[in-house]
Amino acid sequence: MNTRKDDRIQRRLQIAIAWCLAYSPENDREAQLAALRDHFNNGLACGEDLQKIVQAVSSLMSENLLHPETIADLQSLIQKHPLLWSNRIGLVYGGATKIKQYVFESPKLQEIRGASALLDNINLVDLPAFFHADEDPDNDYFPECQGAKDYCKNIRSAWLDDDLQLKGLAEALIPELIIYSTGGNILAFCPEVVTNQLANAIEKRYTHETLTANSCAVGEIFKPLEIRLGLLPDEINTKTFWFNDYQTAYQDKNYKAFISGYLSCSNPESKEKLLEAFQERKSFNELTSKLAALFNKRRSGNVTDGRPSRQFPVMFETHPYLQRDEGDRRSAIAQVKVLPGEPWYSESIARKRLVGQKTKIAERDTLVNWYQELNLKWPLDQEIKIETWVSRYEKFLEQHSYEKEYFREQDRSNVSAARSLIEIGNASKGFVGYIYADGNNMGGYIQKIQTPGEYQEFSQDIFKATEQSVYQALFEHLRPHKLHNLTDPEHQDRNEKLIHPFEIITIGGDDVMLVVPADKALAIAKTLGDQFEVYLAENGNGKYSVNQPKEHQIHRYFADAKPSVSSLSMSTGMLITADATPIYYATDLTEQLLKSAKEKAKQLKKLGYHGGTVDFMVLKAVTMISSNIKEFRQEGLTKTIGGQKLKFHAAPYTLHELGGLLDVLKNLKEVDFPKSQLYQIRSLLERGKRTAILNYRYFRVRLADNGKVLKGFENNWCKAKTNDGNLAPWMHYTKTESDLEESGYETIWRDLVDLYDFSEEV
């Protein structure tokens, strides 16, 4: 570890492990913690009671501690470090589950925003507050306000100590114990005696704050030496399954399938390669794998020894003759007549709406009273100012000196968050774009992580790359929008107001969900994917870099393609639809598009492509798709004519191909290409390959000057395989190049027509 950041992470982890080994309820917490921090941060000597512990921890985290190759070496290592073998340390992992079910339970944007913000507040504030993160100067994600510090102190005293009767839990936790908590989950060390208490508290916090969100947390106790060497039995002897046994098992047909899955080794015949793979697996990675297995087991409802059952999820009883809430799921507690539409709310939806309003600065003080008038007691209704993604976006603009360019001559204080999808769609003729992005190759990279420090650094890198990429993409393509022509009674008073024309529903680790104006959606999706790769390549100290030759053989767009710069990338699903489309339905389709994009990325990875992919669809009517997208494309957009398989779409695209698609759209817009002619060429595609080519060439000749704009389309997209001509409007694909089921022809023309009305104006 050479960088200053790596050194800081290393020191914090040493403090965390030493604290777990030294902790006792009888000790002076402040004095002991100060001594450990002084020792590892400043090199100061510590008392005799801590000396053996800090020496053992320093040895454990040292690069000089080599991975033993034989059982004799392992036994010798244990004898050399008895404290690391005889003591125990806890490791806890947890977070929310079934997030989509909770966030999109309500159809209104304010409640969706509130649900997402509430989960983010638990992940970034509440759970870290257990560990005194409000007292940690190195925590970059903590709200900077006095209310937040008071709120956190109240969580530890009034909630953990009094409500849960876990008086010693907060005293046993320190900020350094957190490995990560920014990706929607938390992974943290803890003293052995509070492992189950901490896991219980994490689950209960989600239920206490949200009432209905599902969560799960598990804890396990390990030997400190297992942090470096992976899972070990309680007794080490000649029967212990170790490297020599693995080496033999690779040749045994009874073990080979299991071992090959357990250890990823490109050349099992090489002892050095097999040893390297063995050491990668027998590391901290094996501990997190066990926690993941326990997490899935508990989430499925299985009994966990020594802990309350999770078999029965939270349920609010209702009755057929009682008034139900807006989601029609549970009994309403009151009708809120001061809000537009006079909605009926259950307590869980009331909390979502309240938090959604607290995230909008302009309404923070004027619209909170309705909740208090319901006589509901909930500390979050007034104790903390929730930091929203919009406020973090505005901080990004400040840090990069983008404010003047973004706000132009407008007063920043007059620009607020959008209240609804109607307001976002107002910036694009009543249509919005849903963007759902997720990281590629993450699982493969995580499997090679061997230390908790690498886990922590990886988590921070990915979260920052995702967050910064989102902000950069929004800045490059959006500006504040002035609302106009709103006729709905709920929005009439909003005309002439300035809004940020987007909604960040969530940024969690490598996951992103956005809603943006439809005409900017495709460009934002491309910039998001590009910036994610660039950020990791430039800020990852070479960890994520990849050297590749040019990728002409992979892309269908033949203009010069820049090689991938990062081994990690993003796949994105993007749906353009009317702002009145039900949100749950739209997000379900967007998730299907994301899965399709990720499948494309997996296929192309076999050919050496590490970059991002995008799949999209334009849904002009809700009734367009009656089944899932894959079936719709197979049945409605694929035909076999004259023995040739024809696909009337070309999605998913690589990021380079998407750039080429946007270039063609831009060229068509520049010459104001007649839409009637676009539609006419599209209608001829279904008559077969030769008929479509013949009619395309006929129209091409008739277009005269406007036809010149199609040269880029023909030369870059439709090159023939065996001569210098082109197959416009078709492209040929084969199994060997695209790893598809069979060869055939596809075209981007239908995608061009669908996107023509939703591309950026020139």
Secondary structure, DSSP 8 states (H G I E B T S, - for coil): --SHHHHHHHHHHHHHHHHHHH--TTS-HHHHHHHHHHHHHH-----HHHHHHHHHHHHHHSTT----SSHHHHHHHHHH-HHHHHS-EEEEEEEEESHHHHHTSSSSHHHHHHHHHHHHHIIIIIHHHHTTGGG-TT-TTS--SHHHHHHHHHIIIIIIIIIS--TTTGGG--GGGEEE-SSSEEEEEE-GGGHHHHHHHHHHHHHHHHSS-EEEEEEEEE-TTHHHH----SS-STTS--HHHHHHHTT-HHHHHHHHHHS--S-TT-HHHHHHHHHHHSSHHHHHHHHHHHHHHHHTT---TTS---SS-------TTS-B-TTSSSB--EE-TTSTT--EE-HHHHHHHHHHHHTSGGGTTTSSHHHHHTT---GGGTS-----HHHHHHHHHHHTT-HHHHHTTS-GGGEEE-SSHHHHHGGGTTEEEEEEEEEESHHHHHTT--SHHHHHHHHHHHHHHHHHHHHHHHHHH---EE-----STTTGGGTT-EEES-EEEEEETTEEEEEEEHHHHHHHHHHHHHHHHHHHHHHSTTSSB------TTT-SS-S------BS-EEEEEEEEEETTS-HHHHHHHHHHHHHHHHHHHHHHHTTT--S-EEEEEEESSGGG-SS-HHHHHHHHSEEEETTEEEES---SEEHHHHHHHHHHHHHHHHTT--HHHHHHHHHHGGG-HHHHHHHHHHHHHHTGGGGGGGHHHHHHH-B-SSSS-B-TT-EEE-HHHH--SS-EEE-SHHHHHHHHTTS---
